[in-house]
Amino acid sequence: MPIKPTRIIVSPALQTFARNFKKARKAANMSQKTVHEQTGIAASYVSAVERATRSVTIERAGRLAKAVGVPLYKLLTP
């Protein structure tokens, strides 16, 4: 029997954070590698966060916000 692909449901909050973080990173003219160098968070993790395929802890969300120079609440605001 073929295996049915599972649908992953992404929370609206995670989608909002992902979209806003990517926009803020690009506005700061930063690469994912630069974010990694400033935060110690792996560039592959940063990429996954931006695609909303990885959840982010509040602690890491704060580090990411600080790296791109925006308050955390702005990354969480739709």
Rosetta blueprint (number, residue, H / E / L):
1 M L
2 P L
3 I L
4 K L
5 P L
6 T L
7 R L
8 I L
9 I L
10 V L
11 S L
12 P H
13 A H
14 L H
15 Q H
16 T H
17 F H
18 A H
19 R H
20 N H
21 F H
22 K H
23 K H
24 A H
25 R H
26 K H
27 A H
28 A L
29 N L
30 M L
31 S L
32 Q H
33 K H
34 T H
35 V H
36 H H
37 E H
38 Q H
39 T H
40 G L
41 I L
42 A L
43 A H
44 S H
45 Y H
46 V H
47 S H
48 A H
49 V H
50 E H
51 R L
52 A L
53 T L
54 R L
55 S L
56 V L
57 T L
58 I H
59 E H
60 R H
61 A H
62 G H
63 R H
64 L H
65 A H
66 K H
67 A H
68 V H
69 G L
70 V L
71 P L
72 L H
73 Y H
74 K H
75 L H
76 L H
77 T L
78 P L
